[in-house]
């Protein structure tokens, strides 16, 4: 299942969902289906740990979702 980014036009929320082609996505905040699919950001491979940590801290401050483990989150 692909991961898609959406913007809910009812409650003004950005979120990501795993969606099958037959599924109709709904906003996790308000349950609305008035959604606009967003262009997903592409992440390049980061070879230097300091740069990766800096990017993770910036994403956390912005409130972005994270797929990092609890141990990785504690090392920020």
N, CA, C and O atoms as a Tinker XYZ file with bonds, in Angstrom:
   304  protein
     1  N      0.839000   -1.178000    0.000000    73     2
     2  CA     0.000000    0.000000    0.000000    64     1     3
     3  C      0.882000    1.239000    0.000000    63     2     4     5
     4  O      1.822000    1.329000    0.790000    81     3
     5  N      0.595000    2.183000   -0.866000    73     3     6
     6  CA     1.399000    3.411000   -0.894000    64     5     7
     7  C      0.990000    4.386000    0.210000    63     6     8     9
     8  O     -0.152000    4.393000    0.669000    81     7
     9  N      1.944000    5.197000    0.614000    73     7    10
    10  CA     1.734000    6.232000    1.616000    64     9    11
    11  C      1.446000    7.534000    0.882000    63    10    12    13
    12  O      2.253000    7.975000    0.063000    81    11
    13  N      0.307000    8.152000    1.167000    73    11    14
    14  CA    -0.083000    9.401000    0.522000    64    13    15
    15  C     -0.206000   10.514000    1.559000    63    14    16    17
    16  O     -0.567000   10.268000    2.710000    81    15
    17  N      0.095000   11.724000    1.141000    73    15    18
    18  CA    -0.086000   12.910000    1.974000    64    17    19
    19  C     -1.384000   13.585000    1.554000    63    18    20    21
    20  O     -1.675000   13.707000    0.364000    81    19
    21  N     -2.162000   14.021000    2.542000    73    19    22
    22  CA    -3.440000   14.670000    2.275000    64    21    23
    23  C     -3.568000   15.954000    3.079000    63    22    24    25
    24  O     -2.903000   16.140000    4.098000    81    23
    25  N     -4.445000   16.841000    2.596000    73    23    26
    26  CA    -4.832000   18.052000    3.311000    64    25    27
    27  C     -6.347000   18.021000    3.419000    63    26    28    29
    28  O     -7.040000   17.949000    2.404000    81    27
    29  N     -6.867000   18.075000    4.639000    73    27    30
    30  CA    -8.311000   18.078000    4.848000    64    29    31
    31  C     -8.810000   19.512000    4.720000    63    30    32    33
    32  O     -8.382000   20.390000    5.469000    81    31
    33  N     -9.698000   19.746000    3.789000    73    31    34
    34  CA   -10.218000   21.094000    3.562000    64    33    35
    35  C    -11.287000   21.474000    4.576000    63    34    36    37
    36  O    -11.646000   22.646000    4.688000    81    35
    37  N    -11.803000   20.490000    5.319000    73    35    38
    38  CA   -12.810000   20.781000    6.336000    64    37    39
    39  C    -12.178000   21.306000    7.626000    63    38    40    41
    40  O    -12.611000   22.327000    8.159000    81    39
    41  N    -11.139000   20.600000    8.135000    73    39    42
    42  CA   -10.533000   21.001000    9.417000    64    41    43
    43  C     -9.116000   21.558000    9.260000    63    42    44    45
    44  O     -8.448000   21.841000   10.255000    81    43
    45  N     -8.653000   21.716000    8.008000    73    43    46
    46  CA    -7.339000   22.324000    7.709000    64    45    47
    47  C     -6.180000   21.550000    8.323000    63    46    48    49
    48  O     -5.275000   22.152000    8.901000    81    47
    49  N     -6.194000   20.218000    8.208000    73    47    50
    50  CA    -5.177000   19.355000    8.791000    64    49    51
    51  C     -4.377000   18.665000    7.691000    63    50    52    53
    52  O     -4.949000   18.209000    6.701000    81    51
    53  N     -3.050000   18.584000    7.859000    73    51    54
    54  CA    -2.183000   17.800000    6.979000    64    53    55
    55  C     -1.928000   16.458000    7.654000    63    54    56    57
    56  O     -1.710000   16.401000    8.864000    81    55
    57  N     -1.954000   15.367000    6.867000    73    55    58
    58  CA    -1.686000   14.043000    7.429000    64    57    59
    59  C     -1.271000   13.093000    6.323000    63    58    60    61
    60  O     -1.427000   13.398000    5.140000    81    59
    61  N     -0.739000   11.934000    6.711000    73    59    62
    62  CA    -0.347000   10.891000    5.780000    64    61    63
    63  C     -1.129000    9.626000    6.091000    63    62    64    65
    64  O     -1.410000    9.324000    7.251000    81    63
    65  N     -1.481000    8.882000    5.031000    73    63    66
    66  CA    -2.218000    7.627000    5.199000    64    65    67
    67  C     -1.694000    6.575000    4.241000    63    66    68    69
    68  O     -1.275000    6.881000    3.124000    81    67
    69  N     -1.724000    5.332000    4.693000    73    67    70
    70  CA    -1.505000    4.205000    3.797000    64    69    71
    71  C     -2.856000    3.880000    3.179000    63    70    72    73
    72  O     -3.814000    3.592000    3.897000    81    71
    73  N     -2.943000    3.923000    1.846000    73    71    74
    74  CA    -4.244000    3.792000    1.180000    64    73    75
    75  C     -4.171000    2.755000    0.073000    63    74    76    77
    76  O     -3.277000    2.789000   -0.773000    81    75
    77  N     -5.118000    1.839000    0.093000    73    75    78
    78  CA    -5.280000    0.896000   -1.013000    64    77    79
    79  C     -6.058000    1.599000   -2.111000    63    78    80    81
    80  O     -6.759000    2.578000   -1.855000    81    79
    81  N     -5.934000    1.100000   -3.329000    73    79    82
    82  CA    -6.591000    1.756000   -4.457000    64    81    83
    83  C     -8.113000    1.741000   -4.337000    63    82    84    85
    84  O     -8.767000    2.654000   -4.841000    81    83
    85  N     -8.696000    0.738000   -3.689000    73    83    86
    86  CA   -10.149000    0.642000   -3.555000    64    85    87
    87  C    -10.687000    1.434000   -2.360000    63    86    88    89
    88  O    -11.897000    1.639000   -2.258000    81    87
    89  N     -9.811000    1.884000   -1.453000    73    87    90
    90  CA   -10.244000    2.594000   -0.250000    64    89    91
    91  C    -10.528000    4.073000   -0.523000    63    90    92    93
    92  O     -9.891000    4.690000   -1.377000    81    91
    93  N    -11.479000    4.624000    0.201000    73    91    94
    94  CA   -11.747000    6.058000    0.173000    64    93    95
    95  C    -11.194000    6.619000    1.476000    63    94    96    97
    96  O    -11.711000    6.306000    2.549000    81    95
    97  N    -10.131000    7.461000    1.398000    73    95    98
    98  CA    -9.514000    7.960000    2.628000    64    97    99
    99  C    -10.412000    8.950000    3.361000    63    98   100   101
   100  O    -11.214000    9.658000    2.750000    81    99
   101  N    -10.260000    8.984000    4.675000    73    99   102
   102  CA   -10.985000    9.930000    5.529000    64   101   103
   103  C     -9.999000   10.580000    6.477000    63   102   104   105
   104  O     -9.004000    9.966000    6.862000    81   103
   105  N    -10.268000   11.811000    6.853000    73   103   106
   106  CA    -9.408000   12.559000    7.762000    64   105   107
   107  C     -9.429000   11.914000    9.149000    63   106   108   109
   108  O    -10.508000   11.655000    9.683000    81   107
   109  N     -8.257000   11.649000    9.744000    73   107   110
   110  CA    -8.242000   11.065000   11.083000    64   109   111
   111  C     -8.701000   12.036000   12.171000    63   110   112   113
   112  O     -9.070000   11.601000   13.262000    81   111
   113  N     -8.684000   13.342000   11.894000    73   111   114
   114  CA    -9.102000   14.334000   12.895000    64   113   115
   115  C    -10.609000   14.527000   12.941000    63   114   116   117
   116  O    -11.221000   14.500000   14.008000    81   115
   117  N    -11.208000   14.726000   11.743000    73   115   118
   118  CA   -12.640000   15.050000   11.726000    64   117   119
   119  C    -13.501000   14.010000   11.011000    63   118   120   121
   120  O    -14.729000   14.067000   11.079000    81   119
   121  N    -12.854000   13.051000   10.321000    73   119   122
   122  CA   -13.610000   12.027000    9.607000    64   121   123
   123  C    -14.121000   12.474000    8.254000    63   122   124   125
   124  O    -14.810000   11.717000    7.571000    81   123
   125  N    -13.794000   13.696000    7.854000    73   123   126
   126  CA   -14.271000   14.225000    6.580000    64   125   127
   127  C    -13.585000   13.578000    5.387000    63   126   128   129
   128  O    -12.474000   13.062000    5.500000    81   127
   129  N    -14.257000   13.611000    4.246000    73   127   130
   130  CA   -13.709000   13.051000    3.015000    64   129   131
   131  C    -13.407000   14.128000    1.994000    63   130   132   133
   132  O    -13.122000   13.814000    0.838000    81   131
   133  N    -13.462000   15.400000    2.393000    73   131   134
   134  CA   -13.148000   16.523000    1.520000    64   133   135
   135  C    -11.635000   16.752000    1.576000    63   134   136   137
   136  O    -11.160000   17.703000    2.196000    81   135
   137  N    -10.882000   15.850000    0.907000    73   135   138
   138  CA    -9.431000   15.837000    1.005000    64   137   139
   139  C     -8.786000   16.242000   -0.310000    63   138   140   141
   140  O     -9.336000   16.027000   -1.390000    81   139
   141  N     -7.611000   16.828000   -0.188000    73   139   142
   142  CA    -6.808000   17.168000   -1.352000    64   141   143
   143  C     -5.490000   16.411000   -1.220000    63   142   144   145
   144  O     -4.768000   16.573000   -0.237000    81   143
   145  N     -5.182000   15.579000   -2.224000    73   143   146
   146  CA    -3.932000   14.817000   -2.164000    64   145   147
   147  C     -2.771000   15.761000   -2.433000    63   146   148   149
   148  O     -2.819000   16.574000   -3.357000    81   147
   149  N     -1.724000   15.647000   -1.617000    73   147   150
   150  CA    -0.558000   16.514000   -1.711000    64   149   151
   151  C      0.585000   15.792000   -2.418000    63   150   152   153
   152  O      0.600000   14.564000   -2.506000    81   151
   153  N      1.525000   16.559000   -2.911000    73   151   154
   154  CA     2.720000   15.986000   -3.503000    64   153   155
   155  C      3.638000   15.572000   -2.360000    63   154   156   157
   156  O      3.979000   16.390000   -1.506000    81   155
   157  N      4.034000   14.312000   -2.342000    73   155   158
   158  CA     4.865000   13.791000   -1.262000    64   157   159
   159  C      6.308000   14.258000   -1.435000    63   158   160   161
   160  O      6.809000   14.389000   -2.552000    81   159
   161  N      6.962000   14.506000   -0.301000    73   159   162
   162  CA     8.370000   14.886000   -0.325000    64   161   163
   163  C      9.218000   13.629000   -0.456000    63   162   164   165
   164  O      8.888000   12.580000    0.097000    81   163
   165  N     10.303000   13.750000   -1.186000    73   163   166
   166  CA    11.226000   12.640000   -1.373000    64   165   167
   167  C     12.404000   12.842000   -0.432000    63   166   168   169
   168  O     12.943000   13.943000   -0.322000    81   167
   169  N     12.794000   11.778000    0.237000    73   167   170
   170  CA    13.908000   11.841000    1.171000    64   169   171
   171  C     15.119000   11.159000    0.546000    63   170   172   173
   172  O     15.035000   10.016000    0.097000    81   171
   173  N     16.234000   11.862000    0.521000    73   171   174
   174  CA    17.459000   11.272000    0.006000    64   173   175
   175  C     18.187000   10.545000    1.128000    63   174   176   177
   176  O     17.941000   10.810000    2.305000    81   175
   177  N     19.075000    9.639000    0.771000    73   175   178
   178  CA    19.851000    8.929000    1.784000    64   177   179
   179  C     20.879000    9.888000    2.380000    63   178   180   181
   180  O     21.604000   10.563000    1.650000    81   179
   181  N     20.935000    9.943000    3.697000    73   179   182
   182  CA    21.870000   10.824000    4.391000    64   181   183
   183  C     22.983000    9.964000    4.970000    63   182   184   185
   184  O     22.728000    9.041000    5.743000    81   183
   185  N     24.222000   10.273000    4.589000    73   183   186
   186  CA    25.342000    9.442000    4.997000    64   185   187
   187  C     26.036000    9.948000    6.256000    63   186   188   189
   188  O     26.847000    9.222000    6.830000    81   187
   189  N     25.750000   11.151000    6.699000    73   187   190
   190  CA    26.415000   11.693000    7.875000    64   189   191
   191  C     25.425000   11.786000    9.033000    63   190   192   193
   192  O     24.418000   12.483000    8.912000    81   191
   193  N     25.677000   11.104000   10.151000    73   191   194
   194  CA    24.736000   11.067000   11.274000    64   193   195
   195  C     24.374000   12.446000   11.830000    63   194   196   197
   196  O     23.228000   12.655000   12.229000    81   195
   197  N     25.307000   13.380000   11.868000    73   195   198
   198  CA    25.016000   14.712000   12.405000    64   197   199
   199  C     23.973000   15.439000   11.553000    63   198   200   201
   200  O     23.105000   16.133000   12.082000    81   199
   201  N     24.064000   15.277000   10.250000    73   199   202
   202  CA    23.083000   15.910000    9.352000    64   201   203
   203  C     21.719000   15.260000    9.541000    63   202   204   205
   204  O     20.698000   15.947000    9.550000    81   203
   205  N     21.698000   13.927000    9.694000    73   203   206
   206  CA    20.437000   13.210000    9.905000    64   205   207
   207  C     19.783000   13.658000   11.211000    63   206   208   209
   208  O     18.575000   13.891000   11.239000    81   207
   209  N     20.561000   13.784000   12.304000    73   207   210
   210  CA    20.012000   14.223000   13.584000    64   209   211
   211  C     19.456000   15.632000   13.488000    63   210   212   213
   212  O     18.398000   15.925000   14.045000    81   211
   213  N     20.162000   16.506000   12.784000    73   211   214
   214  CA    19.696000   17.882000   12.605000    64   213   215
   215  C     18.355000   17.907000   11.872000    63   214   216   217
   216  O     17.446000   18.646000   12.249000    81   215
   217  N     18.244000   17.096000   10.827000    73   215   218
   218  CA    16.994000   17.019000   10.079000    64   217   219
   219  C     15.856000   16.461000   10.905000    63   218   220   221
   220  O     14.719000   16.920000   10.792000    81   219
   221  N     16.155000   15.459000   11.749000    73   219   222
   222  CA    15.130000   14.877000   12.615000    64   221   223
   223  C     14.644000   15.890000   13.649000    63   222   224   225
   224  O     13.449000   15.968000   13.934000    81   223
   225  N     15.573000   16.666000   14.210000    73   223   226
   226  CA    15.178000   17.692000   15.185000    64   225   227
   227  C     14.290000   18.743000   14.525000    63   226   228   229
   228  O     13.291000   19.167000   15.106000    81   227
   229  N     14.650000   19.161000   13.321000    73   227   230
   230  CA    13.847000   20.156000   12.598000    64   229   231
   231  C     12.455000   19.610000   12.297000    63   230   232   233
   232  O     11.465000   20.333000   12.418000    81   231
   233  N     12.373000   18.337000   11.904000    73   231   234
   234  CA    11.072000   17.725000   11.613000    64   233   235
   235  C     10.225000   17.632000   12.882000    63   234   236   237
   236  O      9.019000   17.872000   12.840000    81   235
   237  N     10.843000   17.288000   14.002000    73   235   238
   238  CA    10.111000   17.188000   15.267000    64   237   239
   239  C      9.582000   18.551000   15.696000    63   238   240   241
   240  O      8.452000   18.657000   16.174000    81   239
   241  N     10.396000   19.596000   15.525000    73   239   242
   242  CA     9.929000   20.952000   15.871000    64   241   243
   243  C      8.754000   21.372000   14.999000    63   242   244   245
   244  O      7.859000   22.083000   15.455000    81   243
   245  N      8.758000   20.928000   13.738000    73   243   246
   246  CA     7.674000   21.268000   12.817000    64   245   247
   247  C      6.438000   20.412000   13.046000    63   246   248   249
   248  O      5.382000   20.682000   12.475000    81   247
   249  N      6.562000   19.366000   13.889000    73   247   250
   250  CA     5.408000   18.508000   14.182000    64   249   251
   251  C      5.179000   17.420000   13.162000    63   250   252   253
   252  O      4.094000   16.843000   13.107000    81   251
   253  N      6.191000   17.126000   12.345000    73   251   254
   254  CA     6.048000   16.083000   11.335000    64   253   255
   255  C      6.007000   14.702000   11.978000    63   254   256   257
   256  O      6.575000   14.481000   13.047000    81   255
   257  N      5.331000   13.785000   11.310000    73   255   258
   258  CA     5.275000   12.405000   11.777000    64   257   259
   259  C      6.647000   11.771000   11.644000    63   258   260   261
   260  O      7.448000   12.181000   10.805000    81   259
   261  N      6.911000   10.796000   12.450000    73   259   262
   262  CA     8.210000   10.150000   12.438000    64   261   263
   263  C      8.054000    8.640000   12.446000    63   262   264   265
   264  O      7.155000    8.104000   13.095000    81   263
   265  N      8.929000    7.958000   11.725000    73   263   266
   266  CA     8.937000    6.497000   11.753000    64   265   267
   267  C     10.194000    5.990000   12.446000    63   266   268   269
   268  O     10.583000    4.839000   12.253000    81   267
   269  N     10.834000    6.836000   13.252000    73   267   270
   270  CA    12.033000    6.456000   13.967000    64   269   271
   271  C     11.667000    5.714000   15.244000    63   270   272   273
   272  O     10.591000    5.922000   15.805000    81   271
   273  N     12.563000    4.851000   15.699000    73   271   274
   274  CA    12.334000    4.095000   16.923000    64   273   275
   275  C     12.422000    5.016000   18.139000    63   274   276   277
   276  O     12.928000    6.134000   18.044000    81   275
   277  N     11.923000    4.536000   19.291000    73   275   278
   278  CA    11.987000    5.335000   20.515000    64   277   279
   279  C     13.429000    5.613000   20.899000    63   278   280   281
   280  O     13.733000    6.688000   21.417000    81   279
   281  N     14.329000    4.655000   20.652000    73   279   282
   282  CA    15.737000    4.877000   20.975000    64   281   283
   283  C     16.314000    5.991000   20.100000    63   282   284   285
   284  O     17.070000    6.827000   20.595000    81   283
   285  N     15.973000    6.016000   18.821000    73   283   286
   286  CA    16.456000    7.084000   17.944000    64   285   287
   287  C     15.878000    8.425000   18.380000    63   286   288   289
   288  O     16.573000    9.440000   18.329000    81   287
   289  N     14.626000    8.444000   18.804000    73   287   290
   290  CA    13.997000    9.688000   19.237000    64   289   291
   291  C     14.648000   10.218000   20.507000    63   290   292   293
   292  O     14.749000   11.432000   20.683000    81   291
   293  N     15.096000    9.325000   21.405000    73   291   294
   294  CA    15.738000    9.742000   22.651000    64   293   295
   295  C     17.105000   10.354000   22.422000    63   294   296   297
   296  O     17.577000   11.115000   23.268000    81   295
   297  N     17.758000   10.052000   21.312000    73   295   298
   298  CA    19.112000   10.535000   21.058000    64   297   299
   299  C     19.135000   11.924000   20.447000    63   298   300   301
   300  O     20.204000   12.419000   20.091000    81   299
   301  N     17.991000   12.556000   20.320000    73   299   302
   302  CA    17.930000   13.895000   19.707000    64   301   303
   303  C     18.581000   14.923000   20.576000    63   302   304
   304  O     18.620000   16.099000   20.216000    81   303
